[in-house]
């Protein structure tokens, strides 16, 4: 009887599991299908989804493999670190097309390519049944004579035309190599579980718990004697008190050890609440060190008490230094998110640079020397503070570190460089970071202080915004009109609670698995940001948006951007009254930084995106025109990119361009005599204008 009950319960449990699992999957498929249907009727979806190649309707469940439509939004460092895995019961055309691409003559395979191919072959073998291999084997013998007869003339013809075809169609070969690399990116794994996967797991746990209880209850009812004996033993064990531990150690609790995939040494498993939530909270340190690069974290304190995180990929004896500064709602993670082969930070380090990754103030954790600072006080800053407090503190920290390290590592340092800095520092900035570093250079020159920079490379820099979408125009009026009412209640824009940050982190995983939902979210976000076709859904999956912390934007920064758009000038923050402005700037109106471009005494490279609807090319050309009129050594270039493509997508063309501009800076042992004085610079501009 007991065996019959066990069988009935087992069959019932599996039936309930199957029913609930398939019901949830059907609901998810329905949501995905309805989202895809709604997506087809939304205007402009084709241009918005341009950055998401290979968009397809089919959802993917239970697998860490990201679907093909997200290929530009996947960070490739996962591919270098983790084993590639495929869904256990789903096959995709990616494997077949990838194997065809590899088999053709496209050049020697790298070690990564060989290991990845071996991993894919083993995964495919595990999925396929023996009968499939048998049918393939039989079928191959039938078509072998045909392949042999056709292969001889094709081989002879191909050997004659291989060199000519390779020379005549380099573009085609480049596209095939790019397609091959994109396939690898598609196969990158993800450490997170999505909400749908969590529901699957929760349902399974609940079913197991309920049927486990029913099974024990049935066992007690069907075996009363055994149940009574167990109860009596338990009662007497409680009455007799705790027993000594037996000598054989059978009652000893031993911590569980686990074996990692790469290191065979047993390690004790550390279980934590955050691991059980299975969210991705990797930091720059995690990514950089996992890829085998050195890492150093530096704490920088600004003059107004904010604590900034300056991260570094150190090359201590290098006299070539590059400083990378992120934009709005971003962090230093943006410069390394594309892995070894697609990130500016790693490319610069591989070229011999000492790499510093700056982070603006504005994290949810609110790091400040005053631990009791209120949220309203912490978020009371604008772009002014980014350019006049954050960047000066960061560059001064870089200067102190490099002078100290070069002094200790190189003989004759003091005799070589008694007054000048012994290194060349170049800056690469994106979006808001570009506006802030321009403000830094100009204000340092006004105060006649050294800015210590040798070259600026500005990727879609902010500063001018009057040529923009109607959405930004509406937001401009909202901020300007309602700022007195909103500022006390909305000091900054971020996800306020840990639960909702965790939820966004998990939903980003679901957006990858459900292309219909992901495409709809991508389109809606694009509407909010003016129709820009950047891979916004892909950026939501970056680990700096996690339950513990995230980059935020203060209300005053957004208000400052609205003031710039209304004035049609690159102005500093308007404090709202002539008296306040007079106290800060010495004039009733905020400074127009565009009028001070004549003070810029270093080369500047401006880069715009033809598909960028956040900062349009016309606004970047506005910088270029003013700098040209002021006599600045400036260059301008455009790429067919959207706004986030400059940092979050694999863009080898852009990376090559950026590195070529960096290499234009000479690195002699001794520096030039120094920067021109402010008075001499003004005299030169005035004489050239006459």
N, C-alpha and C positions, 0 to 999 in steps of 0.2 A: 504493500500500500504506500509505504514511504517513497519507494522508487517511482511509482506512478505519479504521485504528487510532485516529486521533483521534476519529472519530465514535463508535466503539464505547466508548472510554473516557469520552467526554462523556455518552453515554446511560447507561452503567453508573453513573457518578458521580451523575447526577441521580436515578437509580432508588434508589441507596443512600441519598441524602439524603432522598428522599421516604419511604422505608421507615422509616428511623431516626426521622425527625421525627414521622411519624404514630404509630409505636410509642410514642414518649415521650409524645405527646399522649394516646394511649389509656390509658397507665399513669396519667397525671395525672388523666384523667377518672374512671378507676376509683377512685383514691384519694379524689377529691372526692365521688364517689357513695357510697362506703362511709362516708365521714365524715358525709355527709348522712343516710344510713340510721341510723348510730349516734346521730346527733343527735336523731332522732325518738323514740328510746326513752329518752333521758335525761330525768329528771324536772325540771320547772320551766323547760324551755327556752323556752317561749312568753314568760314574763315576763322572762327574761334577755335575749332578743333584741328586746325592745321598743324599745330605743334604736337598733336597726339596721333601719330601715324598708325595705320592698321587698325583703326577703331572697329570693333566688332561687337555683336550683340550677345554672344554666348557668355554666360557667367561661369566663373570657376570657383569651386568649393574645395575646402579641406586641404588646399595645397599652398605651400609657400611660394610657388612660382607666380610671378606677376604676369598678367596677360599682355598680349602683343601691343595693345593700344597704348600702354603706358611706357613705351620704350624710352622716350626722352626724359621721363621723370624719375627713372630708377637710378639710384646711386650705385655706381659700379664697384665700390670697394667691397660690397658683400660678396661679389663674384670672386674676388681674389682671396677671400678669407674662408668662406663657408663652402661646404660641398653642395653641388647643384642637386636639386631634388625635383621630382615631378609628381603630379597627382597619382595616387595608386590606381585609380580606375578611370583615368581619362587620358586619351592620346591626342596629340596636337600635331598640326602640320609643321610646327616649328622644327621638330626633330628631323623630318624628312627633308625639308628645304635646307636645313643647316648641313646635313650630311652631304647633300648634293653639292653645296657650295664648297665644302671642305675637300671633296673628292676631286674637284676640278683643279686645273693647274693655275692657282692664284698665288703661288709663292711658297717658300718654306714655312712650316708651322712653328710657332713659338712654343716654349714649354707650357705656357698657360693654355694655348690652343690644344696641345696634345693631351694635357691632363683633363681639360674640360670635355674633350671629345671622348676620352676613355670613360669619364663619369657618365656622360649621356648614353654611351653604348651599354654600360652596365645597368643603368636605370631602365633602358628600353628592354633589355633582356629580362629583367625581373618582371616587367609588366606582361610580356608576351608569353603565351602558352607554348607547350612543346609541339602541339599540333600545327601551330602557325609556322614554326621552323621547318617542320616536316613538309608542309605544302610548298614552302619557299624552295626547299632543297629539290623537290621533285620538279617544280616548275622551272627552276634554273637549268636543270639538265635538258629540258625540252627546248629552251630558247638558246642554249649554249652554241649550237652550230650556226644559228642566225647571227648571234652577236660576234662570233669569230669571223664569219665571212664579211660582215659589214665593218668590222673593226680594222681589218687590214688596210683598205683604201682610206678610211678616215684617219688612221694613224699616219700613213704616208703623207696625206694632204696636210694634216695638222703640223707635222714636223717641218714642212716647207714654209708654212705661213705663220708659224707661231711668233717669230721675231717681228714680222711686219705688222701682225695684228696688235701685238702689244704696243708697238710704237704708234700705230695709227689711232688707237682708241684708249688713251690713258684715262679718259674720263669714265669710260665703262668699267675699267679695272678698279678705279677709285671707288665708284659706286658699289661694286661688288664687295670690296673690302669694308666699306662703311656698313653695308647690309650685314656682313658677317659679324662685325663688331656689335651691331645693334642686336643681333640674335643672342650674343653673350649677355648683353645688358638685360634682355628680356628674362633671362634665366636666373638673374640675381635673386637671392633669397631675402626673406624679411623675418625679423625676429618676433614680430607682433602677431597676436591673434586679433581678428576683427570681432565686431559685435556678433555677427552671425555665427562665427566659430565658437564664441563664448556661449551663445545660446545652445548650440549643439552639445557642447560639453556639459552645460548646466542641466539640460534635459536628461542626458545620459546618467549623470550623477544622481539626479532625483529618482529616475526609474530604478537604478541599482539599489538605492537606499530603500525605496518602498518595497520592492520585491525581496530584498534581503530580510526586511522585517517580517513580511508575510511568510517567507520560507522558515524562519525561526519559530514563528507562532505555530505554523502547521506541524513542525517537528515536535514542538512541546505537546500539542494535542494528540498526535499520533503515537508518541512514545512517553506516556505519563511516568513510567517507572524510571526511565533514564532522566527525565526532567526532575523528578522528586529527588533522585540521588544527587544530581548536580546542585540543587538548592540546599540540601543538607550539608554537602561539602563546603559550599560557600558560607553557610551560616556558621559552621564550626571554625572555619578559617578566620572569620571575622572575630569570633569570640576568643580565640587563642592568641590574637595579636599578630604582629609582623613576624614572619619567619626569617631565619638566617639564610643568606645566599648559599645555595648548594656549591659544593667544591668543584663540580664539573663546569660551573659557569653557565648553566642552562638558563638561569633567570637573570643574567647580567644583560643590561641594555648597552649595546655597542653602537656607536655612531656609524652611519652608512658612508662608505667611501665610494667614489665614482672614478671611472677611468675616462680621461678626455680623449678626443679623437687623435690629437697630435702628440700628447705627452702621456706615456704609459704609467706615470707615477700616480698611485692612488691619492686622491685628495678628498678631504671630508666635505660632504655636501652642505652648503650653507643655504638654508631655506629662509626666505624672507617674504614678507607680504607683497612687496613690489614685484618680485619674480613671479609670484603666483598670478598677478594681474597680467603678466606677459605683455608689458608695454615696452616701447623702444625709447630708452632714455640715455642713449650713448652721447658722450661728450666729444669735443675735439680731441681730447687726450686719448679716448678710447679708439677713435678712428685712426689717428696718426700713429699711435704705438702698435696697433694691430697690423698696420701696413709696413711695419719695420722701420719707421722713421723716428728720429729722436724728438723729444718733446720737453718743453719747459713752460711752466705757468708763472706769470709775474703779476703781482698786485700793484696797481698804480692808484695813488690817491691824488685827486684834483685839489685845486686851491679852495674849492667850496665844499670839500669833504666827501665827494662821491668816490666809491671804490670801484675801479674798473679792472677787468680781467684782460691782460695782455698775454696772448699765447704765442709760442715761438717754436719754430723748427730750427734748432740752433746749428749754426756752422760758425763756431766761435772765432776761428782765425780768418774768416772771410772779411775782405774790405768792401764787398758788394752786399748791400743791404736793401731789402724791399719790404715796404710796409703796406699791407692790404687793409682797406677799411670798407666795411659793409654799408648797406643802405637801410631803408626803413623796414621794420618788421623782420629783420634779418640779424644774423650774428656771424662770427668767424666760421661757423659751419658751412656757410655758402661757398667759401673758397676751397674747401676740401671735399665737398659732397659728391663730386664726380669721380673720385678715386684717383689712382696713380696716373692714369693716362689722360685725364680730362680736367684736372684741377690746376689753377694757376699757382697755388702754393707749392704743390709738389713739383711742378715744372720748373719753378724758380729755384727751388732747393737743388734739383738735379743739375741745374746750370751753374751751381756754385754760389748761390746767394744765401745769405742769412735771412730767414723769413720771419717776419713779425705779423701776427694777426690781431688787429685791434677790435675791441668791442666797445660800443658806445654805452653810456649810462642808459638805464631803462629796462631793467629786468623785474619780473614779478617779485623776486626775492628781495629787492630794494636794499642793496648793499651800500652802507653809508657809515662814516665814522661815528655818527650819532645813532646808536642802535634804537633809540626811542623816537626817531623822526616819524612824523605822521605821514600818511600817504599823500595828503594834500600838499605838504611841504616838499616831499620827495619829488613829486611829479611836476613841480613848478619850474620848468625849464623849457627853452625853445631851441631852435637851431643855433642861436647865438652861443649857448653853452657847449654845444657839440664842437663848434669851431674855435671858441676862445678859452675853453676849459679842458675838454676831453683830449683833443688832438695835441695841444701844447704839452700836457702832462705825459702823454704817450711818447711823443717824439723826444722829450727831455729824458725819459726813462731809457729809451733806445740809445740815446747819445751817451748817457752815463755808463750803460752796460758795455757798449762797444769800445769806448775809450779805455775802460778798466781792463777788458779782456785783451785788447790789442797791446796795451801797455805791459801786461804780464806775459804775453805769449811771444812777443817779437822784440828782439834785441835792437838797441839803438832807436827805440820809439821816441823818446823824449827829444833826441837830437833832430829827428826827422820832422816832427810835427809839434812845435812848441805852442802854436796859437790856433792852427786850423784843425778841423776834425779829420781823423785819419781814415775815413771811409766815405763812400758815396751812398746816399740814401735816396731811393726812388719810391714813389707812392702810387699805388693802384687803387682807385676808388670807384664805387658804383652808386649811382642814384643820389640819395641824400648824402652819402659819404663824399661825393664829388663836390657838392655845394659847401659842405663843412670844411673841406680841406682848402678850397679857394678862399673861404672866409679866413681860415687860419693864416694862409700866406699873406693876404692883404693886411690883416690886422697886425701881424708881426712886423711887416714892413712899415706900417704907419708908426708903430712904437719903436722902430729902428732896432729891432731885435733879430737875431739870425733865425731863419726858419729851417735851416740845415737840410733842405731838400735839393736834389739835383735834377729831378724830372717828375712831371705829373702825367699819369695816364688815367683819364677820366672816362669811364664807361657810362654812357647815357646820364650825364650829371644833371642834378636838379639845379634850380636857380631861376629859370624862366618857365612860366606855365600858362600864359594867357592864350596860347593856341592849344585848346584841349577840347575834350568831349563835353556834351551838355550835362553829363552826369557830374563831372567835376565842377561845372559852373553852378549847378544846384547845390552841391556840397559847399562851395565857396560862400554862397549867400547864407546858407544855414549856419556856418561857423561864424561869419561876421555879424549876423543879426542876433543869433541866440547865444553867443559866447558868454555874456554876463550871467545868463540863466543856467547854462549847461556846465560851466567850469566848476562850480562848487560841488556838483553831483557826479560829474564824469571827469575826474582828474586825468585819466589815461584810458587807452583802448587796449584791452587784453581780455583773456578768458579768466574770470575771477577765481574760480574754485578748482581744487585739485580734481574733483570728480569730472567736471566738464572738460578739463584739459585731457584727462585720461580718455574720456569719451571721444574727443576729436582725434586723439592719437589712434584709437581703434577704428574709428570710422574711416580714417585715411586708408587703412588696410582694406576695408570693405569697398571703398571706391575703386581700388585696384582690381578687386575680384568681380565687381559688378559694373561692367563698362557702360551700361545704360544709365545707372545712377551716377556713376562718375562723370560721364559726359554731360549729364544735366547739371550737376554741381559745377563743373568746369564752365559751362555756359553762363550760369547765373552769376558766378563770381566775376566772370569776364564782363558782364553787364555793369556790375558795380564799379569796376575799375576802368570803365570807358571803352570796353570792347577789345582790350588787349588779349592777344592769343597765346600768351605765355602758359606754361603748364602749371596752372595754379593748384590743381589737385595733387600733382606730384610734389610740390613744395610743402603741402600739408603733411606729407609723410616724413619730412625731415625730423630728425630726432631732437632738434632744439625746441620743437613744439611738443613738450612732454608734460606729464602730470606734476613734475616737481618745479619746473620753471619754464619761462618762455620770453622772448623779446617782445617788448611792448612799445607803444608810441604815446607820448604825453599829449594832452589836449593842446598845450601851447605850441607844440611842434606842428600839429595839424592847423592851428590858427595862424601860425607863421606862414605856412604854405598858402593859406587862403589870402593873407595880406600880400604875398608876393604875386599871386595871380591877379588880384584886383589892381595893384599898382603897375603891373606890367614891367616891373623892374626887379632886379636882384637886390632887395633891401634887407637890412637887419630888422630885428623884431621891433614892432611899433608898440610901445607900452601904453598907448591910448591917450596920452596927454602931452602937451608941449613941455610942461614942467618935468615930467618923468623922463622924456627923451633928452631934454637939456641936461639933466643930471647924469645920464649914462653916456650920451654921445657928444655933448657940448653944442647941440643944435636942436631946434624944435622938431625936426624931422629925422627919422632913422637914416643911417648912412646908406647911400646907393653904392653897392660894391662894384657895380659895372663901371662907374666913373673912376674907380681906382685900379682898373686893370693895368694901367701903365706902370704900376708898382711890381708887377709880376716879372721877375728877372730870371726865370728858368724856363726851359722848353715845356710846352704843354701839348699833349696828344688827346684830341677829342674824338670819341667814337659814338656814333648814333645807330639806332636800329630802325630800319625802314618799316618794320611792322610794329614798332613800339608806339602804342597809344596812351601810355602813361606819361612819358616825356618824348614828345614827337621830335623828329629830326629837325624841324624848323626851330625848335627851342634850343637844341644843341648848336645849331648854326648861329643863333643869336649870340651865344658865348663866343663863337669863332669870329664873327664880324666885329664885335667889340674889342676882342684881343688883337685882331689884325689892325684895327684903327689905332690901338694903343701901342703898336710896335712890338707885341709879344711874339716870341718864336713859337708859333702854334701850327699844328697840323689837324686836319679833319678827315675822317673816314666814315663810311657807312657800310653796315652789313645788313643782310636780310634777316634780322632777328627781331623778336619781341623783347619786352623789358627784362624778363627774368632769364632769357636765354644767355645773357652775358655771364651769369654765374651758375645757374642750375642745370644747364644742358651741356652735352658733349659738343663743343664747337672747336674743332682743331684749327680751323682757319683763324678764328679770333685768338686762340692761344698762341699760334705762330706769330701773329701780328704783334701781340703784346710783348712777347719775348724779344722780337726784333727791335721794338722801341726801347726796351730796357738796355739792350746791348749797344745802343748808340751812345750811352754814357761812358766816357773814358774812366779808367781806374788806375791813374798814375799813383805812384807811391806818395808823392807830395801833392797836396791840393793847390788849386789856384789861389791867388792872393786874397780872395774873399769876395763877398757879394758887394755889388755896387751900392754906394750910399743912396739914401732916398733923394737927397738934393741933386746928385749927379744924374740919377735916373730921370727926374723931372726935367732937368735942363736938356737932356738928350731928346726927350719926347717933344719939348717945346721947340727946339732948334729944327728937328725933322719936320714938324708941322709948318714952320716958316719956310 
